[in-house]
Amino acid sequence: MPFDFDGDGFADMAIGIKGEDLRGKANVGAVQVIYGSESGPTPHDQLWHQGRKGVKGALERGDGFGQRLTSGDFDGDGYADLAVGIPSEDIGGKRNAGAVQVLYGSPTGLTADGDQVWHQGSPGVPGGNQAGDYFGYSLEVGDFQGDGYADLVVGIGQEEVRGKKYAGRVVVLYGSASGLTSAGVQSWDQGSPGLDSQLTRYVQFGAHLATGDVNGDGRDDLVVRGDWESGELHVILGGAKGLTASGSQLFDLADLGMPRHFLGEQMITLEDFDGDGRDDLALAAYDSGFNDGFTVALLHGRAGGLRPHPLGPVGQPGSDGTLELDPDLELWDATTDSGDLTGDGHVDLRVGRDVLIGTSQGLGSAVVRWPEWSGRCPKSNALPLSGGTHVWFLCAYPRGAVDGLDRPGYVTVAQGTADGTPGPATVWHQNSPGIKGTAEARDFFGSHVG
């Protein structure tokens, strides 16, 4: 289970604090891990950062350790591991070249034993360290070979590729019994052979990622947002040797019959909504005028992959189509997540404050409106933090005020309920009882959450 670092069957919360000051150095960043239990999250926690005993790397001003987070079992030992994006890390004198640090799970939780630091200067990793690349700007996990080891996708949205500024690139590191390795490493960009697109500048290929098995072959596939303005999406399929351009797909919002919209940072979700063993694509886009609310498009996975085609309104559950959601949403702060919030065995989809209730055939027409706080989540996730069938919703608001301080940040956590409404919400921050650290102005607790 992702984010279950101690293997007890309950996911744990990993919370990025990119503005954390440590030992007199500003914005070095940290990650707070709050462990789950039978009754939900507990004050049992760890605070991870570079410069901590046994952790590779030094405390450096402005690194922003914890700006991005993802989790998977990279070494297949049954304990989830944590990948921490440090896109503002300076490498070899190159400012903001970026890096990713990996901490491995154990029976006692995350440990510094065997931690890894990856960047474009690491042996076997394609490309060189360049100022402003922001390696680790986005992270995603999938098992692309179907071998039981999680693999790590690293987005480098600002990378200059073959003379094209901010063209972007993704690097894929594969898991093994010894953890992540550069053996078989892959590099993908908009102009990679077989992707049916031309390399252009400013598209930030790899800035937004999603993974899931869209064709039901037992291997995860990768969805990469290409051109952000048109909503271009690349689907790269998994294979016996990893991701392959064979059978890849390219489409954009116009192919779905949707007007040009913008896809936000956390607006692409892959999940098996209809229970057929193939993951389905849900994407939420908002009008460039910022006044027409969200359009949610649903494309269901098939043996041949996704089937992009002009979409009408969703009809019966399980059918491709679009839904228009209430425009009264926090456009800049809204995110999407999926999970069984109702505990009925069917996956639900949350977009901003609206929860689309899942059924045995797929997402239904029922929409439950959550409280106002749930629409103000620049970062969010849905995880099984306790016993029972309901997942919990994690809503991070890194700009939130705590005890009168300026933007120390906090995370609101609520368990789903049978009718789709949220259970009692608790708020976590560094002034919460029993939690390590102290809330400080501009810490941005909740810079990322998993």
Residue, then its C-alpha position, 0 to 999 in steps of 0.5 A: m500500500p502506498f504511504d504505508f511506511d511501517g507495513d501495518g495496513f494503515a496508510d501514513m501521512a507525509i506532509g511537505i514543508k518547503g519553507e521550513d527553516l532549520r539551524g538558521k538556514a531559511n527555506v531548507g524544507a522538511v517532511q513531516v510523517i504522521y502515522g496512521s492507526e486503527s482509529g486514524p492519524t496519531p501524533h506518532d510522527q517523524l520529521w525528515h530533512q537533509g542534514r539529519k543524522g544518517v540522511k544524505g545531503a546537507l542543509e542548504r538555504g532555499d532547497g525546499f526539501g518536500q516540495r513534491l512527494t510520492s510513494g511506492d514499494f521500490d524494493g518489493d519488501g512489503y513496506a512503502d518507500l517515500a520519494v521526496g522532490i527537491p526541485s530547488e536543490d543546487i547541484g554542482g554549482k547549478r542553481n535549482a538543478g533539482a534532485v529526488q531523495v528516496l527514504y525506504g520503509s521498514p517495520t518501524g517506519l521510514t529509515a535513513d538506511g540506504d537512502q538515495v539521492w537522484h539527479q541528472g548527474s547521477p550515474g546512468v541518469p540521462g542528461g546533465n545538471q542545468a540551472g533551472d531544470y527543477f528535476g523532481y518538479s513532479l513525481e509519480v509511481g507505477d509498476f510499468q513492467g508488472d514485476g511487482y516493484a514500483d517504478l519512479v517517474v520524475g518530471i523535469g518540466q523546465e528542462e531545455v531539450r535539444g535547444k527548445k526552452y522549457a520543453g520538459r522531459v520525464v525520466v523513469l527509474y525502475g525498481s528492483a530487489s535493491g530499490l531504485t536503480s538506473a539500470g534500464v532508465q528511460s527518458w521521454d520528451q515530446g519529440s521522442p520517437g513513436l509519440d507522434s508529436q513534435l518537440t516545441r518550446y514552453v510546453q513543460f512536458g512532464a509537469h503533470l503526470a498520472t499512472g494506471d493500467v488503462n488496458g488491463d494487461g497487468r502493467d501500469d501506463l503513464v499519462v503525461r500532460g504535454d502542451w498545457e494550453s491545448g490540454e494535450l495528453h500522451v498515453i505511454l503504455g507499459g510493457a515487459k521491458g517497461l514503458t514503450a512507444s508502441g501503441s502510445q496515444l496522443f489527444d487533446l481536449a479538442d479531440l474530446g469535443m471540449p473547448r480549449h481549457f486549462l488543466g490544473e496541476q492536480m486535475i488528472t486521475l486514473e482509477d478503475f471507476d467501473g470495476d472492470g479491471r482497467d483504469d479510467l481517465a478522469l480529467a478536470a479542466y476549467d475555462s480560460g475565462f475562469n468563470d464557467g466552472f469545471t468540465v470533467a471528462l471521463l474516458h473508460g479504459r479498454a483492451g486497446g487503451l483509451r478511446p478519445h472521441p467527441l464526448g457528450p454529457v455522461g449518460q448511464p454510469g460507466s459511459d464516456g462523457t462530460l459533466e459540468l460542475d458548479p462554477d462556485l469553486e476555488l479555481w486556483d486551489a481545487t484538486t481532484d482525488s479518487g477513492d472509496l469515500t462512502g465505503d461501499g466498495h465503489v470508487d468515488l471522484r472528488v473535484g473541488r467541493d463536489v464528490l461524484i458518487g461511484t456505483s457498481q457500473g461506474l460514476g453515477s449522477a449523484v453529486v454531494r457538495w462538501p464544505e467550503w474548506s474542501g474546495r481550498c486544497p492546492k494539494s490533496n490526497a485520499l488514503p486509508l489512514s485507519g481500519g474500515t472501508h472508508v478512505w480519508f480525505l487530506c486537504a492541504y492548505p499551505r497558505g493557511a494561518v495558524d495562531g495568527l502567523d502568516r502562512p505556516g500552513y495546515v492540513t485538514v483530514a476527514q474520513g468519508t461516510a456512507d452518504g458521501t459527506p465528510g466525517p468530523a474533520t481534524v486539523w494538523h499543523q506543527n503546533s498540534p499537540g505531540i507533533k514535532g516542530t513549531a509553526e512558523a510564518r511562511d513554513f508552508f506546511g502542506s506544500h505537498v501531501g500524501 
